[in-house]
């Protein structure tokens, strides 16, 4: 359970991406909402062209009138009637005390619309109720308000002319009716000759106070409102206007527009002061400002969108709910996919680092991607290889140290053995000298002691040379060397020994010039030459050759075994006591310092030592 609830990187990436997608979706819904809201405001203002009408009426008042009167109100009605298109009825005038003195909607005629459905045919009857008493109008309005959501509210009526009408849409006045009953309450009954009563159903009602509709004000699924209360709107607009205009002693130059919202209804308000004809501006400039005392009243236009918030919410959110659900599912899938793609690579990197921690350097991460993870993978691969190389080098150095330690022990053992033999011989001769009386014998013993001391001296000098070379601190003094001259001089130094054993030295091919330390290379060639003479029989041959960058010394001695070839370059390896056993080890160190490769192999004639000098 704890493992499931653990905040892994994959879960964090998933939640982060999901939140980003959700935030974008919420932002999109918010923008859609405000766009629809702005569209409603703009649409209503454009339909009625309110700015032009309000300016026109304000100028008219300033030119003709000094106070608010019925003539100005008639001019308002005429101006609005002269406009083509939609009827504007949300207009009223306030006096300086912000009391409503004129409301265009009060001149609206109350109409009751009924509906009749018969054999699939729907007919409508519109009745003008302006001729009935005000109290009966209020009673009818109250009954309809109580049952406004009942689209089957019965309304009984009788008319001597209704049956004669063939038009499915009929308009009548109250005088054309002989009987009217709403939900069982009779408002009119002066039938004659048993006129037939027709039962219809309430459809809508509109007066100066409200608009009622049994089917709903908006025939769509977004709003089920059945009543629009005009009096409530007028009271709210009057309160807004009272807070918009300046107070006593202040000045202003133009009207004020405002966008308001209350109980989910949008209001677009345009209010302009009515300046008296004889008023003079306080400041004579392009923005002619007037004192508030020069205002005779305020002309107010407004449009409203009932329950706009609810309908916009329905339209923006609920009507697109399927799209939002699908989008959310897609967001989840994309979030999971991105999280998987990222964490999959991170998990592989984690596995690789764990493998490296366990000294497994053979795992290789994919470096094809050029993003940050690709760069990280490349760096880890590089680090892995460097660690592998470093550890291998450390292991090699450890093995080398172990080998050196073994060589040190072997060196001490060999040196002890090598030095012990001549010391034992010297000690024996000294005892013979002390015990002997023959001067000739003593002289022979002294000669033998001198020979053993020389052998010890050679051994120590060879050890010093080998130690110097293996320390790595030898500085080579390279120069151009004529290889043929150097070899000829070395052969000449061994001339007495060669003559004594009747050995012939054969130098084949041409020898080039090389770069090297002549002193150190002379030591190598002398050792190779001495070794060749030692193993060449009487009347034999030594061949010194150069071919394709390889200098070789070939003797006619016995072939070497596999074990001998493996150990011949080591220290203290000698077939007899004539040498120190360090000569070839010294040669190996000098050749390695020069960077020359070397080898020994059996040939058709005997044994061949090779140096790759080019």
C-alpha angles and dihedrals in degrees: 000000000000089000091054092050093046114117101239123182091251091056091047092050091046093050092044094051091043091051090049092051091045091049090051090049092049090047090050091051090048092050091047089050094051091042091055090045092052090045091056093051093046094044094053093047093047093049094055099031088219099171093059094045095048092049091047093052093044092054090046092054094047090052100045113020141061097183142016112276143150092267091063090047090054089050088054091053093045093048092051093044090052090060116093121226127027123024114245114212103151093092129117140158127230126200120227089274088057093246116146108248098165133027118179092203091063087073091060114118113235111241130189115200120199131192130213126188119195126164092340093310118116121204128184130211120197115198124196107221098183092107097058120088119276093242091055090048089055091048091051090046092051093049092048091048091053093051100028094124092054106093089184096058104144120234117183119204140166129197132169090220102041095085091053093060116099095177111099090217111060130179122200140166125229088258089064091061127082096183136026127173127167119198090339096311112118117219099166134022125161101128121163131201093011096292114203117259115223119207113215134163132247113259108166145334130201131183139148089280106047151344118237127188129180092200093047131266092260116044095214139087095256100072132029096183114146101179136053111190108207094184091058091052093048092052092050093048091049090053091049093050092049090059095044103060127070124264131240114311095019128111135221137179109203147010128285131237124197140177113215137176130201131166091349094307122120120221127192107195126193115181125174128181120243105228118204118251093242096044118122125207119253092223121029102221138109090284097053104203121204132201115249089241089068091063115103093184146310129273109214128196121179140168125198138194109209116227089350093157092056094046094045089049090050092046097044100037116016097038089053096040093116090053091049092048091049090046090050091050090048088049090053092048093047091046091051091046094050091043090051093047093050098040092043090062092042090051090052089050089049091050090048093051091048089051090050089050087055091051094255105136099165096088111103124197123218110259099181094105113084096204127101093280090051090052090046090051090050091050092048091050090049091046090049092053092045091050090048091050093044094048090046089051090048090049090048090049090048090050089046091050089049089049091049090050090051090047090049091053091044090046092053091046093047093043090049089049094045094047094041094061098056091040090054090049091049091048090051093050091048090055090049091050092050092049098038129085100188108103092201091055091046089053090052090048091051090050090052091048090050090051092052091047089053089051090052090048091052090048093051093046091050090050091051091049092049092047090049092050097044092049089074092224096105113122113212119218100210122197140155109285128194098221095199093053091048093050093046091053091050092049089051092054089057093045096110093052092044090050092047093053093036091236119162120213114212117197111193132189127005121300121221133217114265138187116244150104103292094203095052094042089049088058090052095049092045090053092048090047093047091048091049093050091048093055099037114095126228113295090012132137136242117202121205109190140172121199130158095342095316121116112197137187111202124187133181095238128126117294117259123246121234091257092051092052090051094052104028093099093050125099123273094017110141135141092218142008094262091093137043095241089234101088099093091040087056090048090051092053094047093049092048090051088054092046092241120145118227138190145169126216142162115259135190090266100039132283127352127199113201134198121191099211099165 
